[in-house]
Amino acid sequence: MEEINKWKEDSIIKIQQIAEECKQLLIQYTNKYFNQLEIDLVKLTDQLRQTRQENDFNEIDLNQLKEKLTQLKKDLDQPPKVSITQDSTCFIKKISIIRSS
């Protein structure tokens, strides 16, 4: 019985470790994505301010700024999809009971 309990505890620990690693990766990916969006938005805001201060609006610049803003909105509304895959190889060894006569 002791061996079964040890196997159970070891298996639970392995599952918890892998789940925590996956959570941390997901958080890193998400943070990186939104940090980049924030950087892009700050750049666009700076461009708008500079153009406004210089009072140098022309149709080409306005169209480019509008396209950048539209792309940022799209990126914010539709973040990249993240999928979870399961490895077909078993990382927890199966145990069994063999009865000897």
Summary of the structure (lengths in Angstrom):
residues: 101
radius of gyration: 26.3
end to end distance: 19.2
largest distance: 94.6
contacts: 179
relative contact order: 0.11
helix: 71%
strand: 0%
